[in-house]
C-alpha cells in the first residue's frame, strides 16, 4: 500500500475559517471606513496619506516613496493627491534632490484634520475591535498576525497602507 499524498487544497472546515476571517475583516474595515467618513469627512485613503506624511521625517515624502508606503500605484496616488490638494490637506513641491521628483507635504490644515480625525477613529477601533475581544483573545490575534507576517516574509517591514503601532483600519 502506497503512502497517501498530502492534501493540496484546504479542507471544508479550513475554507470556512478562511471565509469567516476574510468576511469579518472586510466588515470591520467597512464599518471603520464609514465611521471615519461620517465623523471626520476623511476617507480611508485620505487617512492613509495623512498618516504616512505625519510620521515622515519633516512631514514630507517623495511621491514615489509615499505610493510605496501606502501600497498604491503612482497614478492612483497622483489623482488622490490632486483631490487632497484642492481641499488644502496636502501640498506638492518640486523635490530638491531629484530633477523630476515631487515632494508631498502635509499642510497645517491637513495636520489638524488628521489630528481631529484620529480621535474618533481610535475610539471606533476600540469600540469595534478591542472591546469585542478579551485580553487573551487580543494576545491570540497578535500571535496569529505575527505568524502570518513571518510566513509571508513581512517580519521587520510595514504592510503597505498600515503603520506599525498605529491603527488604520
Secondary structure, DSSP 8 states (H G I E B T S, - for coil): -------SS--HHHHHHHHHHHHHHHHHHHHHHHHHHHHHS--HHHHHHHHHHHHSGGGEEEHHHHHHHHT--HHHHHHHHHHHHHTTSEEEEE-SSSTT-EEEEE-HHHHHHHHHHHHHHHHHHHHHTGGGS-HHHHHHHHHHHHHHHHHTT-TTS--TT-BTTB---
